[in-house]
């Protein structure tokens, strides 16, 4: 160590360690910066470093697994490829955590074995570590020369000041890019929802809105005068008085705006708009601002109206049932069959309308459809007409939908269809005879069609490649290899595709017992992307490469390890064909098949097969990113933590479904109101961004009503009565409970949600018998409250139906498994939540999303410490 280095303010008695390179927090910080585009600010700082220190070369190096030159001056006009961190002088600077000043690198034992020194690129070197505000060393700012040079303390000080500027520039770029990404996601969400944002100054009447809002009301940006009255002129005259009254009430009393109206645009077209907003920044002297969104709901509302009209006028009978077997809707034909008007049928128990139905085979089929979640079709008789009907019952979110079709016309139609079917069957036989002679020529085409179906059936990248291997070997070749560029050497996600060396991601031998040996030989191997033959050349040029029998050894020669070359030869070298796997103009990978069929038809078949596999592979990679994006949005809409209360422990879990990429609608939340804990858990029908937006709406409104002091029953009453004005959803189940810790009482009400589970410390767990009202979004209802007295050590479990429902199982069995999971269990809520998910097989999600909430008084935790049955 030189005297100059000893006097440096960075100097430490520790020389550093290679373990600094692999420190997780440091690697994460560097990878965050590596995603940035090439910043011009860094180029100016490296130029300034070279100028101030009189050095011909300067660079900013970021070091993760590789050294990446983020900016440079005087090195080369082209981007510098990443190099191994172990062969870098900047790595020595990073490990020291202090400046590294080297007068003559050839004589310095610390660095004279590194490639830049041995090849004469670096003789004198001065490097300063780049340290972020968390104390993590990201890399180094350095200057160097090809001549020996003695560096002064002034040089170290100047470079240190520039290093601080480099770190500040990097952090500014990172924050700027993250903010831009967040704004883009918000704009995308509003665009997907067809919503425009507005901001009204209530004191001046000035309204500002985005382009989507102006387009919704038929204004061009240059013709809108930013006045509320101008927007009012586009409201349908029949709706204007109502909208004005609602808006005036909100302005006078404060609170939230929720209104629906028709908008008449200049071209005469009408749109149905739902507007929601909230007053902010109100003071004693100023009325504040009304901030909100207006959404085009024309298609949604029109489709509901059309569906209701269609069902009301259709000639077949239709009615719907909730899960308590009560009728929720009937059309005119169903009224005729039951012999009663709709107002007498809605709310009536199905079994009471048709005596004997509950104990009949038809009743059993109804119950099977409700329990299994699978549609069923069977014959039944009308309760008053005696006519035989075909009954079609299919599960819905809240119960069953039922069609009754008169069998008279159906049987005549079946006879006609049978005759037509026989004729078609005869035609098929004749066509099969005609095509028999051409069957051999179309075998390969059939294989390709089958391959397309099989490849597109999977949304997992690894499974797509495994399916490709099943198709190719041994039918089309002796063995095969898939090679692609991946930074991680794996197929985890779409953005893992990099620009680095080529990695073998799949190997398959036609003889199953030799596949493991082939995989072992190629494991971890990196091919040169600049190779003139084989995968490197094909991935670079996009042109297939045929290696003939006389050139077969060339395939092994592409492997840099001689030992692996020899082992590969024992597996049977031969002619090979390497074709690109390209999708949408991008070359993702290459497929190499050894000893393929030699005719041109089979070569074209392999090329076509590789292209179809690439499309399936890219779809699978994009699917994985979409699913991760959806889950990130879903989790961001759930509360980060539940409210804390003395002597009360609450545990929550959310697990996405194991299938599907869309966002789910399961949610929970907790609110402290007047010393009590209000808990809500629910499930919004559907999936996707719209479902997430509806879930967010519902959470906000439930929280608002709870904070206004409404009890569970009153809260659901108001929510159900005003669902059309407050919410943009089709259907949602919801359970609201209010826990009073002083009285140890729990008051709850349910809107079609699965029952709450109460596990007393001194007796068997049971489901609380709560009379549920209709789900939110169906029709207004009343919601009874149920009071539960809790013991000091009792446990309470709330959940969504994804926890207990399975497609192939009766719902009652799932509920019983949940109840048994709490039997004689004495654990704190966190452990109870884990135990329940493990016992019901939901640790990795199921067919549907799962939300779970467990709470208990501190006495339950104390009881758990005395012993439990796992």
C-alpha positions in Angstrom: 0.0 0.0 0.0 1.4 3.4 -1.0 1.7 6.4 1.4 -0.9 8.1 -0.8 -3.4 5.3 -0.2 -2.6 5.2 3.5 -3.5 8.9 3.8 -6.8 8.4 1.9 -10.0 9.0 3.9 -11.3 5.7 2.6 -8.5 3.7 4.1 -9.4 0.8 6.3 -7.3 -1.8 8.1 -9.3 -4.5 6.3 -8.2 -5.3 2.8 -11.6 -6.5 1.8 -12.8 -10.0 0.7 -14.2 -11.6 -2.4 -17.4 -12.2 -0.4 -18.2 -8.5 -1.1 -18.9 -9.5 -4.7 -21.7 -11.9 -3.7 -23.3 -9.8 -1.0 -27.1 -10.0 -1.9 -28.0 -6.4 -1.1 -25.1 -5.1 -3.2 -25.9 -7.3 -6.1 -29.6 -6.2 -6.1 -28.5 -2.5 -6.0 -26.2 -3.0 -9.0 -28.8 -5.0 -11.1 -31.3 -2.1 -10.5 -28.8 0.3 -12.2 -27.9 -2.1 -15.0 -31.5 -1.8 -16.3 -31.0 1.9 -17.1 -30.4 3.2 -20.6 -27.0 4.5 -21.4 -27.0 7.9 -19.6 -25.3 10.9 -21.3 -24.6 12.5 -17.8 -22.2 9.6 -17.0 -20.3 10.1 -20.3 -19.8 13.8 -19.4 -18.4 12.9 -16.0 -15.9 10.4 -17.4 -14.8 13.0 -19.9 -14.4 15.5 -17.1 -12.4 12.9 -15.0 -10.0 12.3 -17.9 -9.6 16.0 -18.5 -9.0 17.1 -14.9 -6.5 14.3 -14.2 -4.8 14.5 -17.6 -5.4 10.8 -18.2 -6.1 9.4 -21.7 -8.8 6.9 -20.4 -11.6 7.0 -17.8 -14.5 4.7 -17.2 -17.4 4.0 -14.8 -17.6 0.3 -14.0 -20.6 -1.4 -12.3 -19.8 -4.8 -10.9 -22.2 -7.7 -10.3 -21.3 -11.2 -11.5 -19.7 -9.4 -14.5 -18.0 -6.0 -14.8 -20.2 -3.7 -17.0 -18.8 -0.5 -18.3 -21.6 2.0 -17.9 -19.7 4.9 -19.4 -16.2 5.5 -20.8 -13.9 8.0 -22.4 -11.0 7.3 -24.6 -11.4 3.5 -24.7 -13.4 2.5 -27.8 -16.3 4.1 -29.7 -18.4 1.0 -29.5 -20.1 -0.3 -26.3 -17.7 -2.4 -24.2 -18.8 -6.0 -23.6 -19.2 -7.2 -20.0 -16.1 -8.9 -18.7 -15.5 -11.3 -15.8 -15.4 -9.3 -12.5 -12.5 -11.5 -11.3 -10.2 -10.1 -14.1 -10.9 -6.4 -13.3 -8.8 -3.8 -11.5 -12.0 -2.1 -10.5 -13.0 -5.3 -8.7 -9.8 -4.8 -6.5 -11.0 -1.3 -5.8 -14.4 -2.5 -4.9 -13.1 -5.2 -2.5 -10.8 -2.6 -0.8 -13.7 -0.2 -0.4 -11.0 2.5 -0.8 -9.0 4.3 -3.6 -6.5 2.1 -5.4 -3.5 4.1 -6.8 -1.0 2.1 -8.9 2.1 3.8 -10.4 3.2 0.7 -12.4 0.8 -2.3 -12.5 3.5 -4.6 -13.9 5.4 -4.5 -10.7 2.4 -4.5 -8.3 1.6 -8.0 -7.0 -2.0 -7.1 -6.4 -2.9 -6.7 -10.0 0.0 -7.8 -12.3 -1.7 -11.1 -12.9 -4.9 -9.5 -14.4 -5.5 -9.5 -18.2 -5.6 -5.7 -18.7 -2.1 -5.5 -17.1 -0.7 -8.6 -18.9 -1.9 -7.3 -22.3 -0.6 -3.8 -21.7 -4.0 -2.1 -21.7 -3.4 -0.7 -18.2 0.0 0.4 -16.7 -0.9 3.1 -14.3 -4.3 3.1 -12.6 -6.3 5.2 -10.1 -9.7 4.0 -9.0 -12.2 5.3 -6.5 -15.1 3.1 -5.2 -18.7 4.2 -6.0 -20.6 4.0 -2.7 -24.4 4.6 -2.5 -26.2 6.2 0.4 -26.7 2.8 2.0 -22.9 2.2 2.1 -23.1 -0.4 -0.7 -20.1 -0.4 -3.1 -21.6 -0.5 -6.6 -18.4 -0.4 -8.7 -15.6 2.1 -9.4 -14.7 5.3 -11.2 -11.2 5.0 -12.6 -8.6 6.7 -14.9 -5.7 4.8 -16.3 -2.8 5.2 -18.7 -0.4 2.9 -20.7 2.5 4.7 -19.2 3.7 4.6 -15.5 2.5 7.5 -13.5 2.7 8.7 -9.8 -0.8 9.8 -8.6 -1.0 12.7 -6.2 -3.4 13.2 -3.2 -5.0 16.0 -5.3 -5.8 13.4 -8.0 -7.4 11.1 -5.4 -9.5 14.0 -4.1 -10.7 15.2 -7.5 -11.6 11.6 -8.6 -13.4 11.1 -5.2 -15.6 14.2 -5.8 -16.4 13.0 -9.3 -17.3 9.6 -7.9 -19.9 11.2 -5.6 -21.4 12.9 -8.7 -21.5 9.6 -10.6 -23.4 8.0 -7.7 -25.9 10.9 -7.6 -26.4 10.7 -11.4 -27.1 7.0 -11.3 -29.6 7.3 -8.4 -31.3 10.2 -10.2 -31.7 8.2 -13.4 -33.0 5.2 -11.5 -35.6 7.2 -9.6 -36.7 9.1 -12.8 -37.2 5.8 -14.7 -39.2 4.2 -11.8 -41.4 7.3 -11.6 -42.0 7.3 -15.3 -42.9 3.5 -15.2 -45.4 4.1 -12.4 -47.1 6.9 -14.2 -47.3 4.8 -17.4 -49.0 1.9 -15.4 -51.6 4.3 -13.9 -52.3 5.7 -17.4 -52.6 2.2 -18.8 -55.1 1.2 -16.0 -57.3 4.2 -16.7 -57.2 3.5 -20.4 -58.1 -0.1 -19.9 -61.0 0.9 -17.8 -62.2 3.4 -20.4 -62.0 6.2 -17.7 -61.1 9.8 -17.9 -59.9 11.9 -14.9 -61.2 15.3 -13.9 -60.4 18.1 -11.4 -62.9 20.8 -10.6 -62.1 24.0 -8.6 -65.4 24.4 -6.8 -64.8 28.1 -6.0 -64.2 29.1 -9.7 -66.0 26.4 -11.6 -62.9 25.6 -13.6 -62.7 22.0 -14.8 -59.5 20.3 -16.1 -59.5 16.8 -17.6 -57.4 14.5 -19.6 -57.8 13.6 -23.2 -60.0 10.5 -22.4 -62.5 12.8 -20.5 -62.7 15.3 -23.3 -63.2 12.5 -25.9 -65.9 11.0 -23.7 -67.9 14.3 -23.8 -67.1 14.9 -27.5 -64.7 17.9 -27.0 -61.5 18.5 -28.9 -58.7 19.8 -26.7 -58.5 23.2 -28.4 -62.3 23.8 -28.1 -62.9 23.1 -24.4 -63.1 26.2 -22.2 -62.5 24.3 -19.0 -65.8 25.3 -17.4 -68.2 22.9 -15.6 -71.1 24.5 -17.4 -69.6 23.4 -20.8 -69.7 19.8 -19.6 -73.3 20.2 -18.4 -74.4 21.2 -21.9 -73.5 17.6 -23.0 -75.7 15.9 -20.4 -79.0 14.5 -21.7 -81.8 17.0 -20.9 -83.8 14.2 -19.1 -80.8 13.6 -16.8 -79.6 17.1 -16.2 -81.9 18.0 -13.3 -81.0 14.8 -11.4 -77.3 15.2 -12.1 -77.3 18.8 -11.0 -79.2 18.0 -7.8 -76.7 15.2 -6.9 -73.7 17.4 -7.6 -75.2 20.3 -5.6 -75.7 17.9 -2.6 -72.2 16.7 -2.7 -70.8 20.3 -3.0 -73.0 21.4 -0.1 -72.4 18.5 2.3 -69.0 17.2 1.2 -68.2 13.5 0.7 -68.2 11.4 -2.4 -69.8 11.8 -5.8 -71.5 8.9 -7.6 -73.8 9.5 -10.5 -74.9 7.9 -13.8 -76.2 9.9 -16.8 -76.4 9.9 -20.5 -74.1 12.1 -22.6 -75.1 13.5 -26.0 -72.1 14.2 -28.1 -72.0 16.8 -31.0 -72.5 14.0 -33.6 -75.8 13.0 -31.9 -74.4 9.7 -30.4 -75.2 8.9 -26.8 -73.0 7.3 -24.2 -73.9 6.1 -20.7 -71.4 7.5 -18.2 -70.7 6.7 -14.6 -68.9 9.5 -12.7 -67.3 9.1 -9.2 -65.3 11.6 -7.3 -64.3 13.0 -3.9 -64.0 16.6 -2.5 -60.6 17.4 -1.3 -58.8 20.5 0.3 -62.0 21.9 1.7 -61.5 24.7 4.4 -63.7 27.1 6.3 -63.4 29.7 3.5 -62.9 27.5 0.4 -65.1 24.8 -1.0 -62.1 22.9 -2.3 -61.6 20.6 -5.3 -63.7 17.8 -6.7 -61.3 15.1 -8.0 -62.6 12.0 -9.8 -63.0 9.9 -12.9 -65.8 9.4 -15.5 -66.1 6.0 -17.1 -67.9 5.0 -20.3 -70.2 2.2 -19.1 -72.4 2.1 -22.2 -71.6 -1.5 -23.3 -71.8 -2.8 -19.7 -75.2 -1.2 -18.9 -76.6 -1.9 -22.4 -75.6 -5.5 -22.2 -77.3 -5.9 -18.8 -80.5 -4.3 -20.2 -80.4 -6.5 -23.3 -79.8 -9.7 -21.3 -82.8 -8.8 -19.0 -85.0 -8.2 -22.0 -83.9 -11.4 -23.8 -84.5 -13.5 -20.7 -87.8 -11.9 -20.1 -89.2 -12.5 -23.6 -87.6 -15.9 -24.4 -90.0 -18.7 -25.0 -88.2 -21.1 -22.7 -88.5 -20.8 -18.9 -85.6 -19.4 -16.9 -85.1 -18.9 -13.2 -82.2 -18.4 -10.9 -81.6 -19.8 -7.4 -79.3 -18.6 -4.5 -77.4 -21.1 -2.4 -80.3 -21.3 0.1 -82.6 -22.6 -2.7 -84.6 -19.5 -2.9 -85.6 -18.0 -6.3 -83.9 -14.7 -7.1 -85.3 -14.0 -10.7 -87.8 -15.5 -13.1 -88.9 -14.7 -16.6 -92.5 -14.7 -18.0 -92.4 -18.4 -19.2 -91.3 -19.5 -15.7 -94.2 -17.6 -14.2 -96.5 -19.6 -16.4 -95.0 -22.9 -15.5 -95.1 -22.2 -11.7 -98.6 -20.7 -12.0 -97.6 -17.6 -10.0 -96.5 -14.0 -10.7 -92.9 -12.9 -10.2 -93.5 -11.0 -7.0 -94.8 -14.2 -5.4 -91.9 -16.4 -6.7 -88.9 -14.2 -6.0 -87.7 -15.1 -2.5 -89.8 -18.3 -2.4 -88.1 -21.7 -1.5 -87.9 -23.9 -4.6 -89.0 -27.0 -2.7 -92.1 -25.3 -1.4 -93.3 -24.5 -5.0 -93.1 -28.1 -6.2 -94.1 -30.7 -3.6 -92.1 -33.9 -3.8 -89.3 -32.3 -5.8 -86.8 -32.2 -2.9 -86.9 -36.0 -2.4 -87.0 -36.9 -6.1 -84.2 -37.8 -8.4 -84.5 -34.4 -10.0 -84.0 -32.8 -6.5 -80.8 -34.9 -6.1 -79.6 -33.6 -9.5 -80.2 -30.0 -8.4 -78.2 -30.6 -5.2 -75.4 -32.3 -7.1 -75.0 -29.3 -9.5 -75.0 -26.9 -6.6 -72.4 -28.9 -4.6 -70.1 -30.0 -7.4 -70.0 -26.7 -9.3 -70.6 -28.6 -12.5 -73.5 -28.1 -14.9 -76.0 -30.9 -15.3 -78.9 -31.8 -17.6 -81.8 -34.1 -16.8 -85.5 -34.6 -17.4 -88.1 -33.2 -15.0 -91.9 -32.3 -14.9 -93.5 -28.9 -14.5 -95.0 -28.3 -11.1 -98.4 -27.3 -12.5 -98.5 -28.3 -16.2 -97.2 -31.8 -15.9 -95.2 -31.3 -19.1 -91.9 -33.1 -19.4 -89.0 -30.6 -19.6 -85.3 -30.9 -20.1 -83.8 -29.2 -17.1 -80.4 -27.5 -17.6 -78.9 -26.4 -14.3 -75.5 -24.7 -14.2 -73.6 -23.2 -11.2 -73.3 -19.5 -10.9 -71.3 -17.4 -8.3 -74.3 -17.1 -6.1 -76.2 -20.4 -6.8 -77.8 -21.9 -9.9 -79.2 -20.8 -13.2 -82.0 -23.1 -14.6 -83.5 -23.5 -18.0 -86.7 -25.5 -18.6 -87.1 -26.6 -22.3 -90.2 -28.3 -23.6 -89.1 -31.8 -24.7 -91.8 -32.1 -27.4 -90.0 -30.0 -30.0 -86.7 -31.2 -28.7 -87.4 -34.8 -29.4 -88.6 -34.0 -32.9 -85.4 -32.0 -33.4 -83.3 -34.9 -32.0 -84.8 -37.3 -34.5 -84.0 -34.8 -37.3 -80.4 -34.4 -35.9 -80.0 -38.2 -35.7 -81.0 -38.5 -39.4 -78.6 -35.7 -40.3 -75.9 -37.3 -38.2 -76.3 -40.7 -39.9 -76.0 -38.9 -43.3 -72.9 -37.1 -42.1 -71.4 -40.4 -40.8 -72.0 -42.0 -44.1 -70.3 -39.0 -45.8 -67.3 -39.4 -43.4 -66.9 -43.0 -44.3 -66.9 -42.2 -48.0 -64.4 -39.4 -47.5 -62.1 -41.7 -45.5 -62.1 -44.2 -48.3 -61.3 -41.4 -50.8 -58.4 -40.1 -48.6 -56.9 -43.5 -47.8 -54.7 -43.5 -50.8 -53.2 -40.1 -49.8 -52.7 -41.0 -46.1 -48.9 -41.7 -46.4 -48.2 -38.3 -48.0 -50.0 -36.4 -45.3 -48.4 -38.2 -42.2 -45.8 -35.5 -41.7 -48.5 -32.7 -42.0 -50.6 -34.5 -39.4 -47.5 -34.6 -37.1 -47.1 -30.9 -37.5 -50.7 -30.2 -36.7 -50.5 -32.4 -33.6 -47.3 -30.7 -32.6 -49.0 -27.3 -32.8 -51.8 -28.4 -30.5 -49.5 -29.9 -28.0 -47.0 -27.0 -28.0 -49.8 -24.4 -27.5 -51.4 -26.4 -24.6 -48.7 -25.4 -22.1 -48.0 -21.9 -20.6 -44.8 -23.0 -18.9 -41.6 -22.4 -20.9 -39.8 -25.5 -19.7 -42.9 -27.6 -20.5 -43.0 -26.2 -24.1 -39.4 -27.3 -24.6 -40.1 -30.7 -23.1 -43.0 -31.2 -25.5 -40.8 -30.1 -28.4 -38.3 -32.8 -27.3 -41.1 -35.4 -27.1 -42.0 -34.7 -30.7 -38.5 -34.5 -32.2 -36.8 -37.5 -30.7 -36.6 -40.3 -31.7 -39.2 -39.7 -34.5 -37.2 -37.0 -36.3 -33.6 -37.4 -35.0 -31.3 -39.4 -32.8 -30.8 -36.6 -30.2 -31.4 -32.8 -29.9 -30.2 -29.7 -28.1 -31.9 -26.3 -27.6 -29.6 -23.3 -27.1 -30.6 -19.7 -26.2 -29.2 -16.5 -24.7 -30.1 -16.3 -21.0 -28.4 -14.3 -18.3 -29.4 -16.8 -15.7 -29.1 -20.0 -17.8 -32.8 -20.7 -17.1 -36.2 -20.0 -18.5 -37.8 -18.2 -15.6 -39.3 -15.1 -17.2 -39.4 -13.2 -20.5 -37.0 -10.5 -19.4 -34.4 -13.1 -18.6 -33.5 -13.2 -22.3 -30.3 -11.3 -22.5 -27.5 -10.6 -24.9 -24.8 -12.8 -23.2 -23.2 -16.1 -24.1 -25.2 -19.0 -25.4 -26.5 -21.6 -22.8 -27.8 -25.1 -23.4 -31.3 -25.1 -21.9 -32.5 -28.5 -23.0 -30.9 -31.8 -24.2 -32.8 -35.0 -25.1 -31.5 -38.3 -26.4 -33.6 -40.8 -28.4 -32.6 -43.5 -25.9 -34.1 -42.5 -22.7 -31.3 -44.0 -20.5 -28.8 -41.8 -22.3 -30.6 -38.5 -21.8 -29.2 -38.0 -18.3 -25.7 -38.5 -19.7 -26.2 -36.0 -22.5 -27.6 -33.5 -20.1 -24.6 -33.9 -17.7 -22.1 -33.4 -20.5 -23.8 -30.2 -21.6 -24.8 -28.9 -18.2 -23.5 -25.4 -17.4 -21.7 -25.2 -20.8 -21.5 -21.8 -22.5 -21.1 -21.6 -26.3 -19.5 -18.7 -28.2 -22.1 -16.5 -29.9 -19.5 -15.5 -32.5 -19.0 -19.1 -33.8 -19.1 -19.4 -37.6 -21.1 -22.7 -37.5 -23.7 -24.2 -35.3 -26.0 -22.5 -32.8 -24.0 -19.3 -32.5 -24.1 -18.7 -36.3 -27.7 -19.6 -36.6 -28.8 -17.3 -33.7 -26.8 -14.5 -35.1 -27.8 -14.8 -38.8 -31.2 -16.6 -38.7 -30.1 -19.0 -41.4 -30.3 -22.8 -40.8 -26.9 -24.6 -40.7 -26.6 -28.2 -42.1 -23.5 -30.1 -40.9 -22.9 -33.1 -43.2 -21.7 -36.6 -42.3 -18.1 -35.6 -43.2 -18.3 -32.6 -41.0 -19.9 -34.4 -38.0 -16.9 -33.8 -35.8 -17.5 -30.1 -36.1 -20.4 -30.4 -33.7 -18.2 -31.6 -30.9 -15.5 -29.1 -31.8 -17.9 -26.2 -31.0 -17.6 -27.3 -27.3 -14.6 -25.6 -25.7 -13.9 -28.4 -23.2 -11.9 -31.3 -24.7 -13.1 -33.8 -22.1 -16.7 -32.9 -22.9 -15.9 -33.3 -26.6 -14.8 -36.9 -26.1 -17.8 -37.8 -24.0 -20.2 -36.3 -26.6 -18.6 -38.4 -29.3 -19.5 -41.6 -27.4 -23.2 -40.6 -27.7 -23.1 -40.9 -31.5 -22.1 -38.0 -33.7 -23.6 -37.6 -37.1 -25.0 -35.1 -39.5 -27.0 -32.4 -37.8 -29.4 -29.6 -38.7 -29.6 -26.4 -36.6 -32.6 -24.1 -37.3 -33.6 -20.8 -35.6 -36.5 -20.7 -33.2 -38.0 -17.3 -34.2 -41.2 -15.6 -33.2 -42.6 -12.2 -34.2 -39.2 -11.2 -35.8 -37.1 -12.2 -32.8 -34.8 -15.1 -32.6 -35.3 -16.7 -29.2 -33.2 -19.9 -29.5 -31.9 -22.6 -31.8 -32.9 -26.2 -32.3 -30.1 -28.7 -33.2 -31.2 -32.2 -34.3 -28.5 -34.8 -34.8 -29.0 -37.5 -37.5 -32.2 -36.1 -38.8 -34.0 -37.3 -41.9 -32.0 -36.1 -44.9 -34.7 -35.1 -47.5 -35.7 -31.5 -48.0 -39.3 -32.2 -46.8 -38.1 -33.2 -43.3 -35.7 -30.3 -43.1 -38.6 -27.9 -43.9 -40.7 -29.7 -41.3 -38.0 -29.2 -38.6 -37.8 -25.5 -39.5 -41.5 -25.1 -39.4 -41.7 -27.1 -36.1 -39.0 -24.9 -34.5 -41.0 -21.7 -35.5 -44.2 -23.0 -34.0 -42.3 -24.0 -30.8 -40.8 -20.5 -30.7 -44.3 -18.9 -30.8 -45.5 -21.2 -28.0 -42.3 -20.4 -26.0 -42.7 -16.7 -26.4 -46.3 -16.9 -25.4 -45.3 -18.9 -22.3 -42.7 -16.3 -21.3 -45.1 -13.4 -21.8 -47.7 -15.3 -19.8 -45.3 -15.5 -16.9 -44.7 -11.8 -16.9 -48.4 -11.0 -17.2 -49.2 -13.2 -14.3 -46.5 -11.6 -12.1 -47.8 -8.1 -13.1 -51.3 -9.1 -12.2 -50.2 -10.5 -8.8 -48.2 -7.4 -8.0 -51.3 -5.3 -8.7 -53.5 -7.6 -6.7 -51.2 -7.5 -3.6 -50.9 -3.7 -3.9 -54.7 -3.4 -3.5 -54.7 -5.4 -0.3 -53.8 -3.6 3.0 -50.1 -3.9 3.9 -50.9 -4.8 7.5 -54.0 -5.0 9.7 -54.8 -2.5 12.5 -53.2 -3.2 15.8 -55.3 -3.5 19.0 -54.0 -4.3 22.5 -54.1 -8.0 23.4 -55.4 -8.9 19.9 -53.5 -10.8 17.3 -54.6 -10.9 13.6 -53.1 -13.0 10.8 -53.9 -12.6 7.1 -53.0 -14.6 4.0 -53.6 -14.1 0.3 -52.8 -16.8 -2.2 -53.4 -16.4 -6.0 -54.9 -19.2 -7.9 -52.4 -21.7 -9.4 -53.8 -21.3 -12.9 -54.6 -18.2 -15.0 -52.7 -15.0 -15.4 -55.4 -12.6 -14.5 -55.9 -10.7 -11.3 -58.4 -12.1 -8.9 -61.1 -10.3 -6.8 -60.6 -11.8 -3.3 -59.8 -9.2 -0.6 -59.8 -8.3 3.1 -59.4 -5.3 5.3 -59.6 -4.1 8.9 -60.6 -0.7 10.3 -60.5 0.7 13.8 -63.8 2.4 14.7 -64.5 3.8 18.2 -62.3 1.2 19.9 -63.7 -1.7 17.9 -62.2 -3.7 15.0 -64.4 -3.8 11.9 -63.3 -6.7 9.6 -64.5 -7.2 6.1 -63.7 -10.1 3.7 -65.1 -10.5 0.2 -64.9 -11.9 -3.3 -65.6 -9.8 -6.4 -66.8 -11.9 -9.4 -64.4 -12.2 -12.3 -60.7 -11.7 -13.0 -58.5 -9.2 -14.6 -57.8 -5.4 -14.3 -61.5 -4.6 -14.2 -62.1 -7.0 -11.3 -59.2 -5.4 -9.4 -60.6 -2.0 -10.0 -64.0 -3.1 -8.7 -62.4 -4.7 -5.7 -60.6 -1.4 -4.9 -63.9 0.5 -5.2 -65.7 -2.0 -2.9 -62.9 -1.8 -0.3 -63.0 2.0 -0.2 -66.8 2.2 0.1 -66.9 -0.4 2.9 -64.2 1.5 4.8 -66.1 4.7 4.4 -69.4 3.3 5.6 -67.7 1.6 8.5 -66.0 4.9 9.5 -69.4 6.6 9.4 -70.4 4.3 12.2 -72.8 1.9 10.4 -73.0 -1.6 12.0 -72.5 -4.7 9.8 -76.1 -5.1 8.9 -76.8 -1.4 8.2 -73.5 -1.2 6.2 -74.6 -4.0 3.9 -78.2 -2.5 3.7 -76.8 0.8 2.4 -74.2 -0.8 0.1 -76.8 -3.1 -1.4 -79.4 -0.4 -1.9 -77.0 1.9 -3.6 -74.8 -0.6 -5.4 -75.6 0.7 -8.8 -74.7 4.2 -7.9 -71.6 3.4 -5.8 -70.1 0.5 -7.6 -69.3 -0.7 -11.1 -69.6 -4.5 -10.5 -71.8 -7.3 -11.4 -71.7 -9.4 -8.3 -69.7 -9.7 -5.0 -70.0 -11.7 -1.8 -69.1 -9.9 1.4 -69.0 -10.6 5.2 -68.6 -7.7 7.7 -67.9 -8.3 11.4 -67.5 -5.8 14.2 -65.4 -7.0 17.2 -65.8 -5.2 20.6 -62.8 -6.2 22.7 -64.3 -4.8 25.9 -67.5 -6.9 25.7 -65.8 -9.8 23.8 -68.6 -9.8 21.3 -68.6 -10.2 17.5 -71.5 -8.8 15.4 -71.6 -10.0 11.8 -73.7 -9.8 8.7 -73.3 -11.6 5.4 -74.0 -10.8 1.7 -73.9 -14.4 0.3 -70.5 -15.1 1.8 -69.3 -18.4 3.2 -70.0 -18.7 7.0 -67.5 -17.5 9.7 -65.8 -20.3 11.7 -65.7 -19.9 15.5 -63.3 -22.2 17.4 -63.9 -21.9 21.2 -61.1 -23.0 23.5 -63.4 -25.4 25.4 -65.6 -27.1 22.7 -65.6 -28.1 19.0 -65.3 -25.5 16.3 -68.6 -24.6 14.5 -69.8 -22.4 11.6 -71.8 -19.5 12.9 -75.4 -19.7 11.7 -75.9 -16.3 10.0 -78.9 -15.7 7.7 -77.2 -14.3 4.5 -78.7 -11.6 2.4 -78.2 -11.5 -1.4 -74.8 -10.8 -2.8 -73.9 -7.2 -3.6 -74.8 -6.3 -7.2 -77.8 -8.6 -7.6 -80.7 -6.7 -6.0 -81.3 -4.7 -2.8 -81.9 -6.8 0.3 -81.9 -6.6 4.0 -79.1 -8.1 6.1 -79.7 -9.6 9.5 -77.0 -9.3 12.2 -75.8 -12.2 14.3 -74.2 -11.8 17.7 -71.4 -14.2 18.8 -70.0 -14.1 22.4 -66.3 -14.9 22.3 -64.3 -16.5 25.1 -60.9 -15.0 26.1 -59.0 -17.7 24.2 -61.3 -18.3 21.2 -60.1 -18.2 17.6 -62.1 -16.8 14.7 -61.5 -17.7 11.0 -62.9 -15.7 8.0 -62.1 -16.9 4.4 -63.1 -16.8 0.8 -64.6 -19.8 -1.1 -61.3 -20.6 -2.8 -60.1 -22.1 0.5 -62.9 -24.8 0.7 -64.2 -25.2 -2.9 -62.9 -27.8 -5.3 -64.4 -28.6 -8.7 -64.7 -32.3 -8.1 -65.8 -32.2 -4.5 -69.0 -31.4 -2.5 -68.7 -28.0 -0.8 -69.8 -29.5 2.5 -66.7 -31.7 2.5 -64.5 -28.7 2.1 -66.2 -26.9 5.0 -65.9 -30.0 7.2 -62.2 -30.2 6.4 -61.8 -26.6 7.5 -63.7 -27.2 10.7 -61.6 -30.3 11.5 -58.4 -28.3 10.9 -59.4 -26.2 14.0 -60.5 -29.1 16.2 -58.5 -29.1 19.5 -56.0 -26.7 17.9 -54.2 -24.3 20.3 -52.0 -22.1 18.3 -51.5 -18.3 17.8 -53.2 -16.8 14.7 -50.1 -16.8 12.5 -49.5 -20.5 13.1 -53.3 -21.2 12.7 -53.3 -19.6 9.3 -50.3 -21.7 8.1 -51.9 -24.9 9.6 -55.2 -24.2 7.8 -53.6 -23.6 4.4 -51.4 -26.7 4.8 -54.2 -28.9 5.9 -56.5 -27.9 3.1 -53.8 -28.2 0.5 -53.7 -24.5 -0.4 -50.0 -23.6 0.4 -49.4 -23.1 -3.3 -52.9 -21.9 -4.3 -55.7 -23.8 -5.9 -58.1 -23.4 -8.8 -59.3 -20.0 -7.3 -57.8 -17.2 -5.2 -57.8 -17.6 -1.4 -58.1 -14.8 1.2 -57.8 -15.9 4.8 -58.1 -13.9 8.1 -57.6 -15.4 11.6 -57.8 -13.4 14.8 -57.7 -14.3 18.5 -57.4 -12.6 21.9 -54.0 -12.7 23.5 -55.3 -15.4 25.8 -55.4 -17.7 22.9 -51.7 -17.3 22.4 -51.1 -17.9 26.1 -53.1 -21.1 25.9 -51.1 -22.2 22.9 -47.9 -21.9 24.9 -49.3 -24.6 27.2 -49.3 -27.1 24.4 -51.2 -27.9 21.2 -52.0 -30.7 18.8 -50.3 -29.8 15.5 
